[in-house]
Amino acid sequence: MTTLGAAWNFSPLVDRWRERDPLRSFEWMSKPSLLPPAQWSQPIPHFVEASQRQVARSRFLVEIEEAIRLSEEIFELRDNWDGEGAPGYTRDTWERAIKFVRTSAEMVDRRYGLSFRAPNINPGPDGSIDVHWRTDDGELLVNIPAEPGALAEFYGDDYGQAVIRGKLNPARSNHELILWLISSQR
């Protein structure tokens, strides 16, 4: 007779869980057996702390998705939206900007367990899209060009010590810029 545990293969679920949050793993499951029975009903500090981190990280990624959703209004801006001949915005440019935001945010979240404010995603010049992060201690602006394959330009200022500028490939993870912005917070 097969037991329920043997009938179910939990390894894909465990692997998926570890991919989402390797810091959490399943170490906590063995800890109750190390505690006296009187403490079994009390929260395990490691697990509670990891759960709180997971909630904060989930909230951060929800904020990123909300910023992305709000940015869809860019498509309402058609050619000559400013009365001065500015081009409208294409879905391709927007998708490249969104991919840049998601990739960078997910990398910072997954690799470092850090969160930060969601960016403003706004119309830029000549059909480009601006991704603009602001904190009390600095800002980072990345301009995603309308031309596919073109390098994006970035500008960062920590309001006192450093100003950075350069070009980057928006199709790659550029989480180092986000880490720079987070590290500038005092």
QUIVENHU-V909638 format. One line per field, one symbol per residue. phi: phi as a letter, one per 30 degrees, with the letter a starting at -180 (. if undefined). A space follows every 10 residues. Layout:
# QUIVENHU-V909638
phi->???
This chain:
# QUIVENHU-V909638
phi->.ddedddccd dddddddddd bdddhbeddd deddcdedcd ddddeddddd ddddddddde dddddddddd dddeddddei dcibidddcc ddddddddde dddddddddd dcicbadddd cbdcdhidbc cbcbbdclbb cbccddddid ddcbbbbchl cbbbblbbdd dcdbddddde dddddd
